[in-house]
Structure formats: structure tokens, C-alpha cells
């Protein structure tokens, strides 16, 4: 059940009444209700138009496992498209986050989505947050920016787009029904999502011969400490085929042993190494660790 906030129905009506394609960028701080609003907009728009939901929150993703951005098309979603950022927050991974979002929005266009709703990361505060969101918006070129604010905290960002005739800016107050989740609850959510994703996983080997290597690539000649590293096996377009947890790198760096859901090795064109290590058997609260 979605608690509908003030101004939501008017925004949904504007999307339904538009004759042109719509690209909606929803921005706000963590725990401002972005995801709930996005779900509402997608559900209402998909009643009469092919609608894509692009989820850019790699920590609290609703489409793919943590560390990924995802895109699904409604009303009849097939398997989602995922991009591996390699971290559960944009910090230190701005390029991967922005590039992944751009590619997912392009894929939504290729799949003939008339409405695309983009759920942005919650990094909005300070100069870094404003610059990050500016670059996301400038690259993705939404037709509408929906700003969820408790006061005027997003006005510095919005000032860059209010005079653009091709962009409508909607200011919506954060709903009093929004529940602020502590960091421990957000961590528990990530851990549960990882456990669900790897529930049917098994140990497998993949040859690295001829494959591209991306991200935080370790020294393949001296792979000490590589165990537990989260990696993405990608198709030729750099969309995720499967995520895996490294178990071992065979001598010479030619074969990688990973714990992963079943996948087609012939579909893999590259391997991206992330900044997160996972120990699924560890005690709650200590499954994740991060590498710089």
C-alpha cells in the first residue's frame, strides 16, 4: 500500500496527459520518499503507456542486488537490465554511477518506453552532492525534475535548470509518512538482498582468456587477498550477466573460481571487479567489507 503524498496525483496526471515522451528525474535526500514516489508514478503511468523504472540507488536497490543500478519496463516486465557500479554508494564511483544510469536510460529508449522514471541516489548535500546531481541531470536530460524537499535544501541544484524551457521543475514536500531508517536497518536490507541473490549460487570456474577486465582489477600475478571480492560478469554491452564472489584465482591468472548463480559462460565478454567483499556466512552486520 502506497501512502500518496501531496502533489503526487497532479504529477501523475501531467504524465498521463502528455503527448510527448517523458523522462522524470526524482531527486531528494536519503529517506525522503523517492522510491515510493517512483513506484507510484510507474504504476499509474504503466496503465496506459510503456513505462521504464530506472533505479540508481546502489545501496537500497529495488530492482537488482546491491552494488547495481537496474532498469525494468512495465506493465509486463521481463528480466531487468543491470549495471554493476561495484559499491553501495556513489562516493568514489561517480563515473560508474553516471555512466550506468545513462546506459540504462538509453536502453529504456531502445525498448520504446514512453515514460521513464529515474530514482536517483540520495547524495544531495554539500558541494559534492550538488555537483554529482547536476552532472546526472545534465547528462540524462529529463523533461521533468521532481524535487522532494523538507525545506529549500535542493534550491542550489534546481537553480541550474529552472530557466531551461525543456525542463519542468516540480517541488514536492517530503511526506510526513516517510519513515527514516537508521544505518543498521539499511545494512540489514543490503545483506538480505545479497542472500536472496546468491541463494541458488554454486562454485563455478570461468576462463579469463580473451575477456576484458574492468574496475578495481587486482594484480593477477599475485592475487593475495582476492577471496570474497564481488565481481560482475558482463555481456558485450556491459550489462550484468551475473554477479559472483571470488573464491580463488588460479595460478597465472587465467581461470577465476567464483560463487555465482548459474550463467552462460559464452555470454560473458568482460569481468568487472568491485570495491565490496562479501562473506555470506558471517554474522549479521559483518557480511560486507569495503576496499579502496
Backbone bond lengths (Angstrom), bond angles and torsions (degrees), N, CA, C in turn:
res aa  C-N    CA-C-N  psi(-1)  N-CA   C-N-CA  omega(-1)  CA-C   N-CA-C  phi
1 X - - - 1.461 - - 1.525 109.38 -
2 X 1.324 116.63 126.69 1.462 121.85 -179.82 1.521 109.43 -100.30
3 X 1.328 116.44 128.04 1.458 121.41 174.51 1.525 108.09 -84.68
4 X 1.317 117.04 111.48 1.462 122.48 -173.60 1.521 110.25 -78.83
5 X 1.328 115.97 124.59 1.450 121.07 -179.15 1.520 112.45 -87.48
6 X 1.333 114.89 169.96 1.458 120.98 -179.65 1.529 110.26 -65.48
7 X 1.318 116.85 131.73 1.451 122.66 179.10 1.512 114.45 89.87
8 X 1.329 117.64 -8.92 1.464 119.78 -177.68 1.524 111.72 -68.67
9 X 1.333 116.80 -42.97 1.468 119.59 -177.94 1.519 111.12 -64.50
10 X 1.331 117.24 -39.12 1.464 119.92 178.62 1.524 110.95 -63.71
11 X 1.311 116.68 -39.64 1.462 120.60 178.80 1.529 110.53 -66.04
12 X 1.317 117.02 -44.25 1.463 120.57 178.40 1.521 111.18 -62.38
13 X 1.321 117.32 -38.62 1.466 121.15 178.43 1.523 111.14 -65.48
14 X 1.328 116.70 -37.32 1.460 120.39 178.53 1.522 110.18 -64.37
15 X 1.330 117.65 -38.80 1.466 120.37 178.73 1.521 110.57 -67.52
16 X 1.335 116.46 -43.47 1.466 119.30 -178.96 1.522 111.65 -67.09
17 X 1.316 116.73 -31.34 1.459 119.93 -176.86 1.507 114.39 -86.81
18 X 1.322 118.01 -3.28 1.457 121.47 -177.59 1.527 110.52 -79.56
19 X 1.322 115.78 135.93 1.468 120.89 177.21 1.526 111.51 -86.09
20 X 1.321 116.81 -20.19 1.461 121.03 -177.88 1.526 109.96 -96.93
21 X 1.326 115.87 167.26 1.450 119.63 173.72 1.524 110.57 -66.50
22 X 1.315 116.68 146.54 1.460 121.86 -177.56 1.523 110.35 -122.60
23 X 1.327 115.54 138.09 1.456 122.36 174.25 1.534 106.46 -128.32
24 X 1.323 116.49 114.31 1.462 122.58 -170.87 1.522 109.60 -111.27
25 X 1.327 116.66 123.45 1.473 122.36 179.42 1.518 107.67 -107.20
26 X 1.329 116.87 114.53 1.459 122.09 -178.82 1.521 108.30 -100.00
27 X 1.345 116.15 120.59 1.460 120.83 -174.86 1.527 109.36 -126.27
28 X 1.312 115.15 143.36 1.460 121.62 178.36 1.509 109.48 176.26
29 X 1.323 115.64 166.67 1.457 120.62 -179.79 1.524 110.30 -69.96
30 X 1.313 116.05 167.71 1.458 121.31 173.19 1.526 109.27 -56.02
31 X 1.335 116.42 139.62 1.465 122.68 -179.88 1.525 111.93 61.38
32 X 1.332 116.54 43.15 1.466 120.70 173.84 1.519 111.47 -110.04
33 X 1.354 117.77 0.04 1.460 120.88 178.33 1.514 114.26 92.31
34 X 1.339 118.55 17.58 1.463 121.46 -177.98 1.526 111.88 -58.71
35 X 1.324 115.97 -49.70 1.464 119.64 -174.54 1.521 111.05 -65.09
36 X 1.320 117.70 -39.65 1.470 120.35 178.78 1.519 110.66 -63.91
37 X 1.337 117.09 -43.16 1.459 120.20 176.96 1.522 110.99 -63.22
38 X 1.321 117.43 -42.51 1.470 120.51 179.25 1.528 110.70 -61.26
39 X 1.315 117.67 -43.88 1.470 120.91 178.40 1.522 110.36 -59.56
40 X 1.337 116.63 -42.43 1.459 120.68 179.43 1.529 110.95 -63.06
41 X 1.335 116.96 -45.68 1.460 120.13 -179.43 1.528 111.33 -64.64
42 X 1.327 116.92 -41.89 1.466 120.52 179.00 1.527 110.36 -63.96
43 X 1.325 116.95 -46.41 1.475 120.42 -178.94 1.520 112.10 -60.74
44 X 1.330 116.87 -42.49 1.466 119.19 -178.06 1.525 112.14 -75.22
45 X 1.332 117.70 -39.37 1.469 120.47 -179.26 1.519 111.17 -69.56
46 X 1.344 117.38 -35.32 1.468 120.92 -175.58 1.515 113.03 -69.55
47 X 1.336 117.64 -12.52 1.458 120.88 177.53 1.518 110.63 -62.80
48 X 1.339 117.08 -32.96 1.465 119.13 -175.92 1.527 114.04 -128.43
49 X 1.320 118.57 -1.70 1.467 119.61 -178.25 1.523 109.51 -148.91
50 X 1.317 115.46 149.32 1.465 121.19 175.68 1.526 107.68 -65.78
51 X 1.333 116.24 122.63 1.463 121.18 -169.59 1.522 110.62 -129.57
52 X 1.333 116.10 133.00 1.457 121.70 178.51 1.518 110.05 -106.75
53 X 1.317 115.29 141.11 1.457 122.28 173.94 1.515 107.60 -113.72
54 X 1.335 117.16 118.06 1.456 122.81 178.69 1.524 107.89 -108.17
55 X 1.321 116.56 115.67 1.459 122.92 -175.93 1.524 108.74 -104.42
56 X 1.336 116.56 111.13 1.463 121.54 -176.51 1.525 113.09 -102.75
57 X 1.324 117.78 8.64 1.461 121.39 -179.89 1.522 109.28 -89.46
58 X 1.327 117.41 96.86 1.462 120.99 -173.81 1.522 112.75 -73.51
59 X 1.327 118.34 -14.92 1.453 120.47 178.64 1.506 113.53 -88.72
60 X 1.335 116.69 -36.72 1.462 121.67 -176.05 1.529 110.78 -123.92
61 X 1.306 116.19 38.64 1.461 121.55 -176.04 1.520 112.05 -58.28
62 X 1.322 115.61 140.60 1.462 121.78 175.83 1.521 112.07 -102.76
63 X 1.329 118.49 -10.12 1.465 121.06 -178.42 1.517 111.17 -101.02
64 X 1.316 117.71 -53.14 1.457 121.43 -179.65 1.511 111.33 -115.35
65 X 1.319 117.09 -177.61 1.465 120.46 176.46 1.523 110.74 -69.87
66 X 1.336 118.04 161.69 1.469 120.09 175.57 1.524 110.63 -53.58
67 X 1.311 115.00 153.16 1.475 126.84 -175.97 1.519 112.40 83.81
68 X 1.336 118.62 -1.93 1.461 120.96 179.65 1.521 111.35 -119.41
69 X 1.323 115.52 152.74 1.454 123.03 164.28 1.529 106.58 -100.91
70 X 1.336 116.57 147.79 1.453 118.62 -175.38 1.513 113.34 -137.10
71 X 1.332 115.49 159.84 1.461 121.80 176.82 1.520 109.56 -142.24
72 X 1.322 115.92 131.86 1.459 121.91 174.98 1.522 108.29 -132.99
73 X 1.336 115.88 149.88 1.461 121.73 -179.05 1.521 108.96 -111.65
74 X 1.322 116.73 135.19 1.455 123.65 -178.66 1.526 109.15 -120.59
75 X 1.366 118.32 158.67 1.461 128.54 18.32 1.523 115.65 -86.31
76 X 1.309 119.09 -8.33 1.469 120.81 -177.81 1.519 109.28 -119.47
77 X 1.351 116.88 79.07 1.465 118.56 -175.33 1.520 112.41 -70.27
78 X 1.321 115.33 137.04 1.458 120.95 170.95 1.522 106.60 -96.30
79 X 1.311 117.47 -159.70 1.452 119.55 176.18 1.531 109.37 -61.44
80 X 1.340 117.84 134.57 1.467 119.10 -178.89 1.524 112.12 -70.67
81 X 1.303 115.35 156.87 1.457 121.85 171.23 1.525 108.01 -92.77
82 X 1.325 117.27 134.64 1.458 122.06 -178.06 1.519 110.49 -125.15
83 X 1.339 115.28 145.56 1.460 122.35 170.41 1.522 107.67 -122.82
84 X 1.329 116.03 132.50 1.453 122.14 -177.60 1.524 109.98 -89.58
85 X 1.334 116.59 114.84 1.458 121.63 175.70 1.521 110.14 -85.55
86 X 1.331 116.24 -36.68 1.456 120.38 176.54 1.508 114.71 97.92
87 X 1.333 116.98 1.90 1.451 121.91 179.08 1.521 108.54 -148.39
88 X 1.333 116.52 164.62 1.461 120.57 179.65 1.525 112.16 -97.38
89 X 1.321 117.28 9.57 1.461 121.44 174.67 1.526 108.44 -149.37
90 X 1.342 117.48 156.87 1.469 119.36 -178.41 1.524 113.83 -69.39
91 X 1.331 118.06 -24.31 1.451 121.28 -175.84 1.524 112.15 -53.72
92 X 1.322 116.25 124.92 1.458 121.06 -177.53 1.505 113.62 79.74
93 X 1.334 117.52 -2.52 1.470 121.96 -177.36 1.531 110.09 -137.48
94 X 1.330 116.30 37.19 1.462 120.02 -178.14 1.519 111.95 -62.34
95 X 1.325 116.21 -45.22 1.468 119.29 -177.54 1.524 110.38 -62.14
96 X 1.337 117.48 -45.94 1.470 120.76 -179.22 1.530 110.99 -63.22
97 X 1.336 116.42 -39.80 1.467 120.35 -179.42 1.521 111.39 -65.54
98 X 1.316 116.33 -47.91 1.466 120.64 -177.72 1.527 110.73 -67.58
99 X 1.336 117.09 -43.25 1.465 120.44 179.36 1.528 110.62 -63.65
100 X 1.333 117.03 -43.83 1.462 120.00 179.40 1.522 111.74 -60.84
101 X 1.337 116.57 -43.05 1.460 120.10 179.14 1.525 110.91 -62.02
102 X 1.318 116.15 -43.98 1.469 120.33 179.72 1.525 111.40 -60.31
103 X 1.332 116.77 -45.79 1.463 120.24 -178.35 1.526 111.58 -66.31
104 X 1.324 118.21 -35.00 1.461 120.64 179.14 1.530 110.93 -70.75
105 X 1.317 116.94 -38.57 1.466 120.03 176.56 1.527 110.44 -65.39
106 X 1.327 116.80 -40.46 1.466 120.15 176.27 1.529 110.82 -62.30
107 X 1.329 116.57 -40.02 1.464 119.87 179.14 1.529 110.61 -64.97
108 X 1.323 117.21 -37.79 1.468 120.50 176.46 1.524 110.49 -60.70
109 X 1.332 116.79 -40.64 1.464 120.28 176.78 1.526 110.95 -63.91
110 X 1.343 116.82 -42.11 1.462 120.83 178.82 1.531 111.34 -60.71
111 X 1.336 116.65 -31.21 1.460 121.49 -179.34 1.531 112.23 -90.07
112 X 1.333 115.89 12.75 1.475 123.05 173.22 1.523 113.72 65.57
113 X 1.319 117.10 34.86 1.463 119.76 172.93 1.523 108.98 -71.68
114 X 1.328 117.05 128.95 1.467 120.19 178.24 1.531 110.90 -86.01
115 X 1.320 115.93 -30.15 1.464 121.75 176.00 1.525 108.30 -121.99
116 X 1.314 117.06 130.54 1.458 122.09 175.20 1.521 108.52 -123.79
117 X 1.319 116.34 122.79 1.464 122.47 179.65 1.524 108.09 -108.46
118 X 1.323 116.57 123.95 1.466 122.78 -174.96 1.521 109.22 -110.03
119 X 1.317 116.46 118.05 1.466 123.90 177.26 1.522 107.13 -93.17
120 X 1.331 117.58 106.45 1.464 121.40 -171.10 1.525 111.66 -84.49
121 X 1.355 117.65 160.83 1.459 120.56 173.23 1.527 111.39 -62.75
122 X 1.328 116.14 158.29 1.459 120.58 -176.42 1.512 115.07 -84.68
123 X 1.320 118.25 9.07 1.462 121.69 178.64 1.527 109.14 -78.75
124 X 1.338 117.05 103.40 1.460 120.88 -177.84 1.526 113.26 -133.34
125 X 1.320 118.56 -14.31 1.459 119.93 -171.12 1.522 111.92 -91.52
126 X 1.323 114.91 153.41 1.454 121.01 178.22 1.513 112.73 72.34
127 X 1.327 114.98 175.38 1.458 119.58 -179.31 1.508 112.91 -62.59
128 X 1.333 117.80 -37.25 1.462 120.92 179.93 1.526 110.38 -64.68
129 X 1.339 116.64 -44.93 1.459 120.20 -179.54 1.517 112.26 -63.18
130 X 1.327 117.08 -43.50 1.460 120.87 179.89 1.526 110.51 -63.94
131 X 1.331 116.74 -44.34 1.468 119.88 -179.23 1.528 110.85 -64.90
132 X 1.333 116.70 -42.05 1.460 120.43 178.45 1.526 111.00 -59.90
133 X 1.326 117.30 -49.16 1.466 120.49 -179.60 1.524 111.46 -65.80
134 X 1.323 117.21 -36.60 1.467 119.87 176.96 1.522 110.37 -59.19
135 X 1.333 116.87 -47.18 1.455 120.30 -178.34 1.527 111.08 -65.18
136 X 1.319 118.08 -39.24 1.462 121.16 176.42 1.530 110.54 -59.14
137 X 1.322 116.25 -50.07 1.463 120.53 -177.28 1.522 111.05 -66.51
138 X 1.323 116.51 -43.39 1.459 120.30 -178.32 1.521 111.52 -61.50
139 X 1.335 117.16 -35.88 1.456 120.88 -179.04 1.524 112.34 -80.53
140 X 1.330 117.55 -40.06 1.461 120.94 -175.56 1.524 112.91 -80.42
141 X 1.307 118.07 -20.44 1.472 124.55 173.91 1.535 112.11 52.43
142 X 1.316 117.10 63.03 1.472 118.89 177.69 1.523 111.67 -71.36
143 X 1.323 114.87 155.80 1.468 120.27 172.04 1.524 111.01 -84.54
144 X 1.338 115.86 -21.89 1.465 121.12 178.07 1.531 109.54 -139.22
145 X 1.332 115.91 137.65 1.458 122.26 170.24 1.526 106.95 -111.42
146 X 1.317 116.11 125.01 1.464 121.42 178.52 1.526 106.96 -109.65
147 X 1.330 116.27 112.87 1.457 121.81 -176.30 1.518 109.90 -103.96
148 X 1.333 116.45 116.91 1.458 122.44 175.81 1.525 108.08 -93.45
149 X 1.328 116.29 113.14 1.461 120.76 -173.86 1.522 111.45 -127.14
150 X 1.332 115.18 148.55 1.462 120.59 170.06 1.524 110.49 -92.47
151 X 1.312 116.04 -22.28 1.463 121.83 177.73 1.508 108.41 -146.17
152 X 1.334 116.31 -111.83 1.468 121.77 176.73 1.526 110.49 -127.86
153 X 1.345 115.67 30.55 1.457 120.02 -172.16 1.522 114.43 -67.54
154 X 1.328 117.93 -16.26 1.464 120.64 -178.66 1.528 113.26 -103.82
155 X 1.322 117.47 3.20 1.462 119.91 -173.91 1.523 112.40 -65.09
156 X 1.328 118.14 -33.91 1.471 119.70 177.99 1.523 110.16 -61.09
157 X 1.318 117.13 -39.94 1.464 121.36 177.54 1.525 110.73 -69.82
158 X 1.316 116.84 -48.22 1.468 120.94 -174.67 1.515 112.43 -63.71
159 X 1.340 117.62 -27.87 1.467 120.56 -178.86 1.522 112.16 -59.38
160 X 1.335 116.93 -22.69 1.464 120.26 179.83 1.521 112.93 -75.42
161 X 1.341 117.51 -11.18 1.465 119.65 -173.21 1.526 113.90 -128.85
162 X 1.321 118.66 -7.06 1.469 120.21 -174.36 1.528 112.92 -66.96
163 X 1.324 118.24 -22.52 1.468 120.25 179.68 1.521 112.97 -98.42
164 X 1.306 116.00 5.94 1.470 119.96 177.16 1.526 108.29 -82.62
165 X 1.335 118.59 115.00 1.468 119.90 -176.58 1.520 113.66 -66.14
166 X 1.338 117.57 -15.51 1.452 120.10 -179.52 1.511 114.05 -91.26
167 X 1.346 116.46 2.38 1.465 120.69 -176.54 1.526 109.60 -127.76
168 X 1.316 116.72 125.64 1.462 122.03 172.80 1.521 108.21 -97.24
169 X 1.325 116.38 129.28 1.465 121.48 -179.82 1.525 108.92 -104.12
170 X 1.321 115.95 124.92 1.467 122.49 179.13 1.524 107.94 -113.46
171 X 1.318 117.19 121.20 1.459 122.22 176.62 1.528 108.54 -101.19
172 X 1.321 115.87 120.93 1.464 121.35 -177.79 1.521 108.76 -127.66
173 X 1.326 115.72 131.91 1.460 120.51 179.43 1.524 110.15 -71.34
174 X 1.331 115.64 143.23 1.459 120.31 175.89 1.528 108.82 -63.19
175 X 1.322 116.21 130.76 1.461 121.22 -177.40 1.526 110.93 -66.27
176 X 1.336 117.81 140.04 1.467 119.70 175.47 1.527 112.57 -65.21
177 X 1.333 117.35 -13.56 1.465 120.84 179.20 1.528 112.52 -79.35
178 X 1.342 117.15 -9.43 1.457 120.49 -178.85 1.527 110.43 -64.52
179 X 1.328 115.46 132.50 1.462 121.64 178.79 1.527 108.55 -101.79
180 X 1.316 116.40 125.85 1.460 121.62 177.63 1.525 108.53 -83.78
181 X 1.317 116.05 121.15 1.466 120.68 -178.86 1.522 110.63 -97.64
182 X 1.313 118.11 131.59 1.472 119.99 177.38 1.520 110.97 -68.09
183 X 1.330 115.24 164.51 1.467 120.55 -177.92 1.523 111.57 -58.82
184 X 1.333 117.67 -35.58 1.465 120.47 -179.42 1.521 111.14 -64.26
185 X 1.324 117.64 -37.70 1.472 120.71 179.25 1.522 110.46 -68.85
186 X 1.315 116.86 -37.67 1.462 119.70 178.89 1.528 110.26 -67.59
187 X 1.322 116.17 -36.26 1.463 120.12 177.51 1.530 110.42 -66.94
188 X 1.336 117.24 -41.80 1.467 120.22 178.13 1.517 110.84 -61.11
189 X 1.328 117.10 -37.72 1.465 120.76 178.09 1.525 110.42 -62.38
190 X 1.344 117.20 -45.28 1.467 120.21 179.45 1.525 110.57 -61.41
191 X 1.315 116.21 -44.32 1.457 119.19 -178.68 1.523 111.80 -62.04
192 X 1.321 116.90 -41.07 1.467 119.83 178.36 1.523 111.10 -65.21
193 X 1.319 116.97 -39.26 1.460 120.43 178.80 1.530 110.92 -65.13
194 X 1.313 116.87 -40.15 1.464 119.53 176.46 1.529 110.38 -63.52
195 X 1.323 117.63 -44.01 1.460 120.32 -179.36 1.530 110.99 -61.86
196 X 1.313 116.86 -41.75 1.472 120.49 178.95 1.521 109.97 -63.55
197 X 1.334 116.80 -44.21 1.466 119.60 -177.61 1.519 111.11 -62.36
198 X 1.314 118.33 -41.72 1.462 122.13 -175.90 1.528 113.29 -93.45
199 X 1.335 117.20 12.30 1.472 120.13 -176.91 1.529 112.30 -60.28
200 X 1.328 117.74 -36.45 1.463 120.91 -179.39 1.510 113.77 -103.95
201 X 1.333 116.87 20.15 1.461 121.04 -175.28 1.522 111.59 -79.06
202 X 1.324 114.93 161.82 1.461 121.83 178.32 1.524 108.96 -150.79
203 X 1.320 116.89 162.25 1.462 121.11 178.38 1.526 109.87 -71.18
204 X 1.322 116.80 131.47 1.461 122.21 -178.64 1.520 108.27 -143.50
205 X 1.310 115.21 159.48 1.461 120.92 176.28 1.522 109.48 -116.05
206 X 1.322 115.03 145.97 1.457 120.27 174.51 1.524 108.61 -137.58
207 X 1.310 115.66 134.75 1.455 120.58 177.45 1.519 109.63 -76.71
208 X 1.316 115.70 135.28 1.468 121.12 177.57 1.519 112.23 -89.50
209 X 1.310 116.33 -4.90 1.463 119.95 -178.58 1.533 110.27 -61.80
210 X 1.313 116.64 123.67 1.458 121.86 177.80 1.513 114.65 82.96
211 X 1.333 118.54 -3.23 1.463 120.83 -178.73 1.527 110.95 -92.94
212 X 1.322 116.21 148.66 1.452 120.81 172.95 1.519 110.20 -77.18
213 X 1.325 116.59 150.78 1.461 122.64 177.63 1.522 108.45 -122.27
214 X 1.352 115.95 133.35 1.462 121.18 -174.62 1.522 109.77 -134.83
215 X 1.350 115.19 168.94 1.452 121.21 171.61 1.514 113.19 78.18
216 X 1.339 116.36 -144.64 1.463 122.83 -178.30 1.526 109.07 -82.75
217 X 1.317 116.62 68.94 1.465 122.16 -174.62 1.530 109.43 -70.37
218 X 1.332 117.88 125.34 1.469 120.11 178.61 1.517 111.46 -77.51
219 X 1.299 115.40 172.80 1.460 121.58 174.08 1.537 107.11 -73.76
220 X 1.311 116.10 105.19 1.464 119.52 -174.71 1.524 112.17 -68.27
221 X 1.324 116.85 -19.14 1.456 119.79 177.33 1.523 112.77 -82.88
222 X 1.332 116.15 -15.35 1.465 121.34 179.75 1.525 108.37 -142.81
223 X 1.335 116.64 71.95 1.464 121.11 -169.79 1.523 114.64 -80.66
224 X 1.317 118.39 33.42 1.456 121.03 -179.86 1.527 110.45 -62.40
225 X 1.304 116.33 133.27 1.459 121.28 176.91 1.514 114.74 79.94
226 X 1.331 117.72 10.25 1.459 119.54 -178.25 1.525 111.91 -79.04
227 X 1.333 117.19 -19.51 1.462 120.59 -177.40 1.519 111.96 -58.53
228 X 1.318 116.49 135.53 1.451 122.23 -179.47 1.507 114.91 92.49
229 X 1.335 117.90 -11.94 1.474 120.50 -177.40 1.531 110.35 -66.04
230 X 1.314 116.30 135.44 1.454 121.94 177.09 1.518 109.39 -83.75
231 X 1.334 116.13 130.56 1.458 121.40 179.81 1.527 109.19 -129.77
232 X 1.310 114.37 161.01 1.457 121.39 175.15 1.518 109.40 -118.90
233 X 1.313 115.83 130.56 1.459 121.99 172.17 1.521 106.70 -94.70
234 X 1.333 116.26 118.98 1.458 121.26 -169.69 1.523 112.72 -112.27
235 X 1.334 115.05 151.74 1.457 120.73 175.78 1.534 109.08 -82.82
236 X 1.330 119.13 179.81 1.473 120.06 -177.65 1.528 114.41 -61.22
237 X 1.358 118.02 -20.21 1.461 120.94 177.10 1.519 112.35 -93.78
238 X 1.325 116.89 5.53 1.462 123.42 -179.48 1.525 113.79 69.81
239 X 1.334 116.70 23.55 1.453 120.80 167.09 1.525 108.73 -89.33
240 X 1.325 116.20 152.44 1.456 121.76 -173.19 1.529 111.49 -70.66
241 X 1.315 116.05 128.67 1.461 122.20 167.14 1.521 109.01 -88.04
242 X 1.327 116.82 -45.65 1.467 122.51 176.94 1.516 108.77 -164.32
243 X 1.331 116.25 152.10 1.451 121.54 168.51 1.518 108.69 -94.36
244 X 1.322 116.16 150.95 1.452 120.61 178.13 1.519 111.56 -143.28
245 X 1.322 115.60 156.28 1.462 122.09 174.97 1.523 107.21 -107.97
246 X 1.322 116.62 122.10 1.461 120.70 -176.41 1.529 109.92 -66.08
247 X 1.315 115.53 128.69 1.464 121.59 174.01 1.526 111.55 -103.24
248 X 1.319 116.23 -35.79 1.464 119.02 -179.38 1.525 109.13 -165.06
249 X 1.312 115.25 151.41 1.459 122.32 171.84 1.518 106.86 -118.08
250 X 1.321 116.23 116.51 1.458 120.31 -175.08 1.524 111.23 -67.15
251 X 1.331 116.68 154.33 1.472 120.89 -178.75 1.528 112.01 -50.60
252 X 1.309 114.87 137.46 1.457 120.00 -179.08 1.510 113.23 88.51
253 X 1.329 117.46 -6.84 1.456 121.44 177.34 1.510 114.59 66.37
254 X 1.332 116.85 29.35 1.466 119.18 -175.95 1.523 113.68 -99.08
255 X 1.338 117.16 -22.41 1.457 120.39 -178.95 1.524 109.35 -133.77
256 X 1.323 113.95 135.79 1.456 120.61 -178.94 1.525 108.57 -111.67
257 X 1.319 116.28 127.71 1.463 120.85 175.28 1.525 107.75 -99.59
258 X 1.338 115.84 123.22 1.461 120.24 -175.32 1.517 110.70 -133.09
259 X 1.331 114.94 157.68 1.460 123.53 172.50 1.522 106.11 -102.69
260 X 1.342 117.11 111.56 1.460 120.67 -171.05 1.518 110.58 -151.67
261 X 1.339 117.46 156.92 1.461 119.83 170.29 1.526 109.58 -62.17
262 X 1.331 118.71 158.47 1.459 120.29 178.13 1.530 111.39 -55.80
263 X 1.337 116.53 139.58 1.461 121.76 179.43 1.517 108.85 -150.25
264 X 1.334 114.88 165.10 1.459 121.44 178.86 1.529 108.89 -92.81
265 X 1.326 119.02 109.81 1.476 120.15 -179.17 1.522 113.18 -58.66
266 X 1.329 117.10 -29.43 1.464 119.79 -178.96 1.523 112.15 -70.05
267 X 1.345 117.61 -16.45 1.464 120.93 179.45 1.516 112.55 -84.71
268 X 1.332 117.02 -8.31 1.464 121.27 -173.59 1.527 110.44 -90.03
269 X 1.338 115.31 128.52 1.465 121.04 178.32 1.523 112.32 -113.20
270 X 1.342 117.27 -21.64 1.463 119.97 -178.42 1.524 109.96 -156.42
271 X 1.325 114.60 163.57 1.469 121.87 177.22 1.525 107.57 -125.17
272 X 1.338 115.70 126.89 1.471 120.34 175.92 1.521 109.10 -108.36
273 X 1.323 116.35 126.58 1.460 122.65 177.83 1.525 109.08 -91.89
274 X 1.329 116.21 128.45 1.447 120.90 -178.98 1.518 112.94 -93.83
275 X 1.344 115.11 -172.72 1.460 122.05 -179.07 1.524 111.99 -104.95
276 X 1.329 117.11 5.72 1.455 122.06 -176.85 1.522 109.75 -111.02
277 X 1.330 116.45 138.05 1.453 122.20 170.27 1.523 108.31 -113.35
278 X 1.335 116.57 144.40 1.462 121.76 -177.53 1.520 110.23 -124.08
279 X 1.319 114.35 139.65 1.466 122.05 171.87 1.523 106.17 -128.51
280 X 1.323 116.16 88.92 1.464 120.73 -171.27 1.516 112.71 -62.13
281 X 1.327 117.82 -24.64 1.450 120.76 -179.77 1.520 114.38 -87.07
282 X 1.320 117.64 0.26 1.464 121.32 -178.06 1.522 110.87 -74.83
283 X 1.304 116.01 167.45 1.463 121.21 178.76 1.520 109.96 -66.65
284 X 1.335 117.37 149.46 1.468 120.12 176.72 1.527 111.04 -52.51
285 X 1.316 114.05 137.92 1.450 120.02 -178.92 1.509 114.01 93.36
286 X 1.343 116.98 -9.24 1.468 119.82 -178.97 1.519 112.13 -131.23
287 X 1.332 117.60 19.95 1.468 121.34 -179.91 1.526 110.94 -72.39
288 X 1.333 116.32 -37.40 1.470 121.26 -177.05 1.529 111.56 -93.37
289 X 1.301 115.62 145.50 1.464 121.77 164.94 1.514 106.64 -143.39
290 X 1.329 116.01 157.35 1.462 120.65 -172.25 1.516 111.00 -124.26
291 X 1.328 115.16 143.27 1.457 121.67 -179.06 1.522 109.11 -119.55
292 X 1.298 115.78 139.01 1.474 120.54 178.74 1.523 109.83 -93.91
